[in-house]
């Protein structure tokens, strides 16, 4: 069935997103050279004065001072990094209640968890539902939830700021899908620190899909919820307002699940505050594949065919 356009492209681009925040080692080395070079005149002057006074030890002390300053500055900078508030993610297929899933994807049997090589950093789960109404057609629904957690890092900065940048990128990409029509974006309150709902129509050969993407940020975690629906085999398209309302309610539930997973824990644990911790922990948007394979547009034709066969049998 339908998968939001540009999802695969988004994952490829996000694979390099962290590299944008990594400072250049060459630039850093050049900066240290320039600092040392700037300090040379002062050293020579001090050495000359010490020579006049006959004190060679004073010259040696002056030469060592400039080289010690950069390391002291780097240490102070690392200590000033605010630790990540959330240190864990909930199990993705349990972030929504049975009632909510029954409302959004009534025919779904269970969720399909996406593969991830770093479940502490990124997880996802998807559900799809096809309700066969016989000669009246079918109603299709697809739901996908992905969660990405960031770590504070001396090179990349504070975790919540990294999450803010990723949040902005997700919203922008959701609002600029190729082929989308009647695109609308509006802020959503009550879903973490900030949230935005993007909705649009996407016409496919199987029918018109009503797409809702809700992106929310709660501290250093970004939640992206995709929900779409379509009427197949002659059935009418679902009400977009109803789908949007359901998606917004669901994303608030996911945000609450993130907070609950960290409740009672030590926010900002040592694994999150250490500047030397691997940046890949909670920092790589490419850590997992999207769990949206079941909603691929190539599968919608088979569902429509199945619905048509069912209708013919009943006739």
C-alpha positions in Angstrom: 0.0 0.0 0.0 1.0 3.6 0.2 4.1 4.7 2.0 4.8 8.4 2.4 6.9 9.6 -0.5 10.6 10.3 0.0 10.9 8.1 3.1 13.8 6.1 1.6 15.4 9.3 0.4 14.9 10.7 3.9 16.8 7.8 5.5 19.7 8.2 3.0 20.0 11.9 3.7 19.7 11.4 7.5 22.6 8.9 7.3 24.9 11.9 6.8 23.0 14.3 9.1 25.3 13.8 12.0 28.4 14.5 10.0 27.2 18.0 9.5 27.6 18.7 13.2 31.0 17.1 13.5 33.8 19.7 13.7 36.6 19.2 11.2 39.8 17.7 12.7 41.9 19.5 10.1 40.3 22.8 11.2 41.0 22.0 14.8 44.6 21.2 14.2 45.0 24.4 12.2 43.5 26.4 15.0 46.0 25.0 17.5 48.8 25.8 15.1 47.6 29.4 14.8 47.2 29.7 18.6 50.8 28.5 19.1 52.1 30.7 16.3 50.4 33.8 17.9 52.0 32.9 21.2 55.6 32.8 19.7 56.3 36.6 19.8 55.3 36.7 23.5 57.5 33.7 24.2 60.5 35.3 22.5 60.0 38.6 24.4 59.7 36.8 27.7 62.8 34.8 26.8 64.8 37.9 26.0 63.8 39.5 29.3 64.8 36.4 31.2 68.1 36.3 29.4 68.9 39.8 30.5 68.1 38.9 34.1 70.1 35.7 33.9 67.2 33.4 34.7 66.8 30.5 32.2 64.1 28.9 34.3 61.7 31.8 33.7 62.0 31.3 29.9 61.2 27.6 30.2 58.1 28.3 32.2 56.8 30.9 29.8 57.1 28.5 26.8 55.1 25.8 28.4 52.1 28.0 29.3 50.5 28.5 25.9 50.5 24.8 25.0 48.6 24.0 28.2 45.7 26.4 27.6 43.9 24.5 24.7 43.5 21.3 26.7 42.2 23.2 29.7 39.6 25.0 27.5 38.5 21.7 25.9 38.0 20.1 29.3 35.9 23.1 30.5 33.8 22.9 27.3 33.1 19.2 27.8 32.0 19.8 31.4 29.5 22.4 30.3 27.6 20.1 28.0 24.1 19.5 29.3 23.4 15.8 29.6 20.6 14.0 27.7 17.4 13.9 29.7 16.1 10.7 28.3 18.4 7.7 28.3 16.1 5.0 26.9 13.4 4.3 24.4 10.2 2.3 24.9 9.4 -0.8 22.9 8.0 0.6 19.7 5.1 -1.8 19.3 3.8 -1.2 22.8 3.7 2.6 22.7 0.0 2.6 21.7 -2.9 1.1 23.6 -5.1 -1.6 22.1 -8.0 0.8 22.1 -6.0 3.4 20.0 -4.8 0.7 17.6 -8.4 -0.5 17.3 -9.5 3.0 16.3 -6.7 3.6 13.8 -6.0 0.2 12.3 -9.0 -2.0 13.3 -8.0 -5.0 11.2 -4.4 -5.1 12.2 -3.4 -8.3 13.9 -0.1 -7.1 15.4 2.6 -4.6 14.8 5.8 -5.2 12.7 8.9 -3.9 14.4 11.5 -2.4 12.2 15.0 -3.7 12.1 17.6 -1.6 14.0 21.3 -2.1 14.7 21.1 0.3 17.6 17.7 -0.1 19.4 18.9 2.3 22.1 19.0 5.0 19.5 16.2 4.3 17.0 13.2 2.0 17.0 10.0 1.8 14.9 6.8 -0.2 14.4 4.1 -0.3 11.8 0.6 -1.7 11.4 -1.7 -2.0 8.4 -5.4 -2.7 8.2 -7.6 -3.7 5.2 -11.3 -3.8 5.9 -13.2 -5.6 3.1 -16.7 -4.3 2.6 -17.6 -6.6 -0.2 -19.3 -4.9 -3.2 -18.9 -1.6 -1.4 -15.1 -1.8 -1.7 -12.4 -1.7 1.0 -10.9 0.7 3.5 -7.2 0.7 4.0 -5.2 2.1 6.9 -1.5 2.3 7.5 0.3 3.5 10.7 4.0 3.8 11.4 5.7 5.2 14.5 9.5 5.9 14.7 11.5 7.2 17.6 15.0 8.6 17.5 17.0 9.5 20.6 20.0 11.8 20.7 23.0 11.8 23.1 24.9 14.8 24.3 28.3 14.9 22.8 31.3 17.3 23.1 31.6 17.4 19.3 28.0 17.7 18.3 26.6 19.5 21.3 23.7 19.1 23.6 21.2 16.3 22.9 18.1 18.4 22.9 19.6 20.8 20.4 20.5 18.0 18.1 16.9 16.7 18.4 15.6 20.2 17.6 17.6 20.3 14.3 16.3 16.8 13.3 12.8 17.8 14.2 12.9 20.8 12.0 14.2 18.7 9.1 11.5 16.1 9.6 8.8 18.7 9.4 10.3 20.3 6.3 10.5 17.0 4.5 7.0 16.0 5.4 5.7 19.3 4.0 7.6 19.0 0.7 6.6 15.5 -0.6 6.6 15.3 -4.4 3.1 14.9 -5.9 1.3 15.9 -2.7 -1.8 18.1 -3.0 -3.7 20.3 -0.5 -0.7 20.3 1.9 -1.4 21.9 5.3 0.9 22.3 8.2 -0.1 23.5 11.7 1.4 23.4 15.2 0.1 20.9 17.7 0.0 21.5 21.5 0.1 19.0 24.3 2.6 16.7 22.6 6.0 17.2 24.2 8.1 20.3 23.8 6.9 21.0 20.3 4.9 19.2 17.6 3.7 19.9 14.1 1.0 18.1 12.0 1.4 17.9 8.2 -1.4 16.6 6.1 -1.9 16.2 2.3 -3.5 14.1 -0.4 -1.6 11.8 -2.6 -3.3 10.3 -5.7 -2.3 6.7 -6.7 -3.8 4.4 -9.2 -5.5 2.5 -6.4 -7.2 5.7 -5.0 -6.5 8.9 -3.2 -4.6 8.5 0.0 -5.1 10.9 2.9 -1.7 11.3 4.6 -1.0 12.6 8.1 2.5 13.1 9.4 2.9 14.3 13.0 6.4 15.1 14.2 6.9 15.7 18.0 10.0 16.5 20.1 10.2 15.7 23.8 13.6 16.8 25.1 16.2 14.7 23.2 13.7 12.3 21.5 11.9 12.9 18.2 8.7 11.0 17.4 7.5 10.7 13.8 4.0 9.3 13.3 2.7 8.5 9.8 -0.9 7.6 9.3 -2.8 7.3 6.0 -6.0 5.9 4.7 -7.7 5.3 1.4 -10.9 3.8 0.0 -10.2 1.0 -2.5 -12.2 -1.0 -5.0 -14.8 1.7 -5.4 -15.1 2.7 -1.7 -15.0 6.4 -0.9 -12.0 8.2 0.6 -11.9 8.5 4.4 -12.5 11.8 6.1 -9.2 13.6 6.4 -10.2 15.6 9.5 -11.0 12.4 11.3 -7.7 10.8 10.4 -5.8 13.9 11.5 -7.6 14.0 14.8 -6.8 10.3 15.4 -3.1 10.7 14.4 -2.7 13.7 16.8 -4.2 11.7 19.7 -1.9 8.8 19.0 1.3 10.9 18.9 0.5 12.3 22.3 0.2 8.7 23.6 3.6 7.9 22.1 5.2 11.0 23.8 3.7 9.9 27.1 5.2 6.4 26.6 8.6 7.9 26.1 8.3 9.8 29.4 7.0 6.7 31.1 9.9 4.6 29.9 12.3 7.1 31.6 10.2 7.6 34.7 12.2 7.0 37.9 15.4 6.7 36.0 18.4 8.9 36.5 18.0 11.5 33.8 21.4 12.3 32.4 23.1 9.1 33.4 26.9 8.8 33.0 26.4 7.0 29.7 24.7 10.1 28.3 27.1 12.7 29.8 30.4 11.3 28.8 31.9 13.3 25.9 33.9 10.3 24.9 30.9 8.1 24.5 30.3 6.8 20.9 28.4 9.4 19.0 26.4 6.6 17.3 24.4 6.0 20.4 21.2 7.9 19.8 22.7 10.0 17.1 22.5 8.2 13.8 19.2 8.5 12.0 20.3 5.8 9.7 20.6 3.2 12.5 17.5 1.4 11.3 15.4 0.8 8.2 11.9 2.2 8.2 9.2 -0.3 9.3 7.0 0.7 6.4 7.5 -2.1 3.9 4.0 -3.3 4.5 2.7 0.0 3.2 4.6 0.0 -0.1 2.5 1.4 -3.0 3.4 -1.8 -5.0 1.3 -3.8 -2.6 -1.8 -1.7 -2.9 -2.7 -3.2 -6.2 -2.7 -6.7 -4.8 -5.0 -5.6 -2.0 -7.3 -4.0 -4.5 -7.3 -7.2 -6.5 -8.1 -9.2 -3.4 -11.0 -6.9 -2.6 -12.3 -7.2 -6.2 -12.1 -11.0 -6.1 -14.0 -11.0 -2.8 -16.7 -8.8 -4.3 -17.0 -11.0 -7.3 -17.4 -14.1 -5.2 -20.2 -12.5 -3.2 -21.9 -11.5 -6.4 
